[in-house]
Amino acid sequence: MSTTRVLVTGLGVTTPVGGDVASTWDALLAGRSGVNRLEHDWAEQLSVQIAAEVAVEPGDVLERVQARRLDRSAQFALIAAREAWADSGLDEAEMDPERLGVAVASGIGGIQTLLANYDLLQDKGPRRVSPLAIPMLMPNSAAANVGLFVGAQSGVHTPVSACASGNEAISLGVDMIRLGRADVVLVGGTEACVHPLPLAAFGQMMALSKRNDDPVAASRPWDTGRDGFVLGEGGGILVLESESHATARRARIYAEVAGAGVTADSHDIAQPHPEGLGASRAMAMALRESGLSPGDITHINAHATSTPQGDIAEAMAIRSTLGDAADRIVVTGTKSMTGHLLGAAGALESIATVLALRHRTVPPTINLDDRDPAIDLDIATKVRDLPEGDLAALNNSFGFGGHNVAIAFRTA
């Protein structure tokens, strides 16, 4: 296995609680929810009328002409990538484009463009379908546009593994650097499916919370009153860089991506393995690749979607993987505030994990009023400080289809 160290040197987001990294981090520490009742006319017919929409509309950030040529999911990715690129201090003119890569994931892709153009086709005929529809709706549109923005020529990739997609993109970026295919890779995820069809479909699966009258309290990981996740939208991008490249340019380093674990359950298309066996193997693999032991982990940003089965399966996986060391690990579920960003969730929550290590501060899990007795973890319900010294943390992401990805970070 390659010993190349992979460092995080830039961060960018647009989320339901903030339009950039600073505002998002402040909101997470303050325990502010981004979940609201939907004010769109189309929401009135739905059984689920709540979601976590972005705090800053992309039209307020992007130029109008550019925004019109991008699906909402690609808009989020480009906004986050711009912030991450600027934050990294990298100069495109000084980069070898053949050593620069992109891995930006999405669980669903350009669904808003797809559905809008299908409606046009049905209502007004084929001549009204946009000539830009295909490059806007294709699943790799976000990654391609981020690649065009930075001029990446090493490889531009779009992992698709449902709600594990964002973390799988991070894993892929690490592999690209360790295999010597790139020096710098922009990684992350994006999702934009707050739309009547996904809301209706998830609702029919009984996957979403129906707390329409109390949206702020709807996402409640590990609570006995949890009744499903809250759909969110947004994007998150990290700049990954080989240690030698970052050191040569004296880059600011947020953290090290120490390792990753990627597994599959092969159990059910929607439900996790009831004992979290695949999730446990992913965490164990991330530890093994990182050279870390369970006792080295001080913090976990959990997948914690607020679903009845998923929360228990993950808690069992954490306990079985980390054993007694789990008693000393501070666990949090930031989806309690942001909702579930599907293919962007892993990216956003990995960024939160990186910031927790950098600031030695763990954001709270809100809405945890009555912990499920089956959950045997130390869950932060208030801001918690982490100790001094070298620290390591895990971020978990799991998705429909039985996908499991765990990323291990440590202070650099």
N, C-alpha and C positions, 0 to 999 in steps of 0.2 A: 504494500500500500504506500502511496506517495506520502512523503512527510511535509510537503508544501503546506505552509500555514496560510489560511484564507481569512482575511480581515474585512470587517465592515467599515467603510470609510465615508458613506453617504446615506442619508435617509430622506424619504419623501412620502407624504400621504395626502389624501383628501378623504374625509370620513364623516360619519353622522354627528360627530362631536367637535369637529374642527376642520378648517380648510388647509392646515399645514401641520407639521410635526409639533411645533411649540404649542399651538392651541389645542391640539388633540391630547398631548401629554398632560397639559394643565387640566383639561376636562376629566381625564381618567383619574388623576390624583384627587380631584374634587368630587368624584363620584357622580358626575352629571350624566344623565341619560340622553341619548339622541333619538329615542323612540317617541313617535307622535302619532296621533290619529290622522289618517290621510284625508286631505281636503279636496282631492280630485273627485269630479262628478262620477267617474266610473267606479269609484270605491263603494258607492252607496249600495250596489247590488251584491257585494261580496260578504261572505260570512266573517272574513278577517279584514278589518279596516284599519289596521295599524302597521307601521313599518318604520325603519330607521333610514330616512333619506339623508343625503349629504348636507352638511351644514352650510356649504358654500356652493352655489350652482356653478357648473363649469362654464356657462356663458358669461359669468362675471370675471373669469380668469383668462379664457382663450379668446382670440380674435374671432369675430363672427364668421368670417369665411372659412377659417380653419375648423371651427366647431361644426359647421354644417356638413363638412366632409367626413366626420367621424361619428361612429356610434357612441352612445353615452359611455359604454364600457371603455372604449379607446380614449375618450376624453379624460376619464379618471386616470388612466394609466399614464397618459402624456403629462398631465398636471403633476402627478406624483414623481414621474421621472425627471421633469424639469427641476423640481425642488431637490431631489436626491443628487442629481448631476451638479447643480450649483453648490450644494452642501459639501460635496466631495472635493471641490477645488480642482477637479480635473479639467484640462484644457483639450478640447477636441483637436486643435491644431497640433498639439504635441503628442497625440496618441497615434500609435500604429493601428489603423482600422482593422487590420487582419488579426490583431491581438485583443480586439474588443468584441464582446458578445452580449446577447440579450436572452433572458428566459423569463417571459411574462405570461402567467397562466390565467385561465378563466374557466370557471366551471360550466358556463352556459354560453358565453360569447355574445355576439351582437343580436340578441333576441329582439330588442326594440326596433331595430332597423328591419329585421325579417318580418315581424308582425305588421309593422306600419306599411311596408310595401305590399304585403299580401292583401291588406285591406284596400289599398289603392287599386291593385289588380282586380279585385272583386267588384269594387264600387265604380271605378272609372276606366277600366280596361288596361291592356298591356302598355300602351303608350305613356301612361302616367307613372309607370315604375321607374325609379331613379336609375340612371346609368351607373351610379356609384354604389348601388345596393350591394353588389357582391363584395367589393373590397371593404365595405363597411360592416357587413354581417359575418364575414368569414371568421372563424374562431381565432385565427392568428393575426387579426387586424391590429389588436392592441400591441402585441409584440413587434409587429412589422413597423408600426408607426413610431414606437420607441426606438427601434433600430435605425429608422430613417433620421430621427432627431439627433442621434449621437454618431451616425455613420458607421454602425457596427458591421463588420464583415467576417468575424470569426464564425458566427452562427447565430441565428435568431430563432428561438424555439418557443413553443406553446404547449406545456404540459396540461393535460386535461384529466383530472382525477377527482371531479366533484369538489367537495369541501376541503380536500387535502391538496388541491392544485397549487395554491400559493406556496406552501411549504415544499412541495415537490419541485417547484421552480428554483427555490433556494438550493435544494439538494443537487439539482442539475447544474446550477452555476458553480457550486463547489467542485463537482466532478470535472467540469470544463477546465477549471484552473489547475486542479491537481493532475489532470491528464496532460497538461501542457498545451492545451488548445487555445487558451486565452490568458491574458494578464488581468483583465478587468471584465466583469460581467454585471450588467444591471438585471436584477432578479426581483420577482414579486408576483402580484396578482391584481386582478381587477374584476369587478362585477357590477352590472346595472340591470337588474331584473325586477325592480319594483314596478310591476305592471300587472294588469288584471289577470292575464293567463297564468303566470307563475304563482301568483297569490291564490288563485282559485285551485290550481293543481296541487300545490302544497297543502292547501286547506282541505281538499278532498282526501288527502293522505292522512289527515289528522296530525300533521307534523307541526303546525303553527299554533302559537298561543292565540286564544280568542278573547283576551282581556281588552276588548275594544273600549271599555269605559275607564280603563286605568292603564294606558299604554306605558307609562314610565315604569310600572311595576310588573310588566308582562314578561320580561326576560329575567328569570330567577333561577340560575343554576344551583343545583343541589338542594333546593327548597322543596318541602313536601307538597307545596302548592303549584309546582311547575306543571305546565300543560303544553309545552312545545316551544319552539324557537321563534324569534322575531326576525323577519327578513330585513336585511340591511343592504346598503350599497356603498361603493367607494373603491379606492385603490391604494396600494402600498408598494413602494419600490425601495430596495436596498442596493447600494453599490458594493460589490464584493471585489476584492483586490488581493493579488498574491502579496505575501509579505515583502518580497524583494522589490516589487514595483512600488508598493506603498512607502517602503523605507527610503527608496532612492529619491522620492519626491517629497519626503518629510510630511506625509499625509497625517491628518488627525485620525486617530483610530478609535472607533466606538467599542468594538469588541471583536473577538475571534469566533468564527464559525468552526467549532471544534469537530463536529461530525454530524452525520445524519443516518437515520434508519428508515427504510421504506419496505413495507410488507403488505400483504393482502390476506384478508380473512378467508375468502372463498366459502362464505357461510350463507349470506343472504344479500339480495340486491339493495335493500334499504336498511335493515337492522344490523347493528354491530354484533360480533360474537358476544354472547351473553356474559362470558367471563373476561372479555377483553383480551383474548389471547394474542390476536394480531397486533393490537395496540401495545401490548407488553413486549412482544418481540421487536417492534419498531424502536421502543425506548431502549431496550437492551442493546440493540444494534448501534444506536446512536452513542451510547456510553462506550461500547467496545471500540468503535471507530475513533472516538475521542481520546481513548486511554483514560477515561474517568471511571470512578467507582461510585456506587450509590451515595456514599458518604460525602462525595464532592459536590453534590447537587444541593443548592440552597433555595432554589425557587423554581416553580413550574407555572407557566401560563397555560392553563388547561384548555382543551377544546370546549368542554363545558357549555353545550348548546342550550341547556334547559329542557331537554327531552327526558321523559321518564326512564327509558331504557339506557340511552346513551350516557347519561351522567353516572349511573351506577357502574356500567361496564368500564368506563374510564377510571373511576375511583378504584375498582378492583384491579385494573391493570397497573396503576401507579403503586398500589400497595404490594402487589405480587412481584413487581420488578424491583422496587427499591427497598422492600422489607422494612426493618426497624428504622432505617434512615429516613423513611417517609414521615416519621414523627417530628423531624427537625426541618422539614421542607415547607416553606411558605407557598401555598397554592392560591392562585386567583383565577377568576373567570371574567375577562373584560367584555365578553359578549353581553354581560348583564347591562352594560351601558351602550355598546355600539350596535347591538343586534348581531345577526349572523351574516357576514359578507360573503358567504359561500366560497367561490374561488379566490377571493381576496382575503379571506379570514386569516389564513396562515401567515401571509405577508404582514398584515397589520399587527397581528399578535406576536410575530417574531420581532417586529420593531418595538413593540411594548416591552418585550423581554430584554432586548438590547438596552433600552433606556432604563429599565429597572436595574440592570447590572451597572450601567454607567453612573446612575444617580444613587445606587444602593437603596432604592425605595420601590416598594411593591404597591401598585394601585389596588384599591379595594374591590371586592365583589359586592355589588349592591343587591338589594331585594332578598337577601338570605335571612329570612325571619324565623324559619323553623326548619333547621337542617334535617334532611332525610337521615334516619338512624343507620341506614346502610352505607352512608358516606363517612369513612374513617380517615379524614384528612385534616390538616391544619389549614383552614381556609381564612384568608385575610378578608375581614369585613370592614376594616378601617385601613388607612395607609400604614404600612409596616416597613420598618427599616431593616436593611440587610447588614451583616457584619462587615468589618474591614477585612483586608486581605484578598487573596485570590478567590474568586467566586465562579460558580458554574450554574447554568440554568437550562431547563428544557422547555420547548414549545411543542405542543401536540396538535395535530390536525388529522381528522378522520372524515371519510366521505362515503356517500352512497356508492355501492359497488364493492365495499369492503376495503377501501384504500386507507392505509395508515402511514403517516409520516411524522417522525419526531426529529427535531433539530436541537442539537446541543450547542450552546454558546458559553463562552467564558470570558472573563475580563482579560484585556490585552495590555 
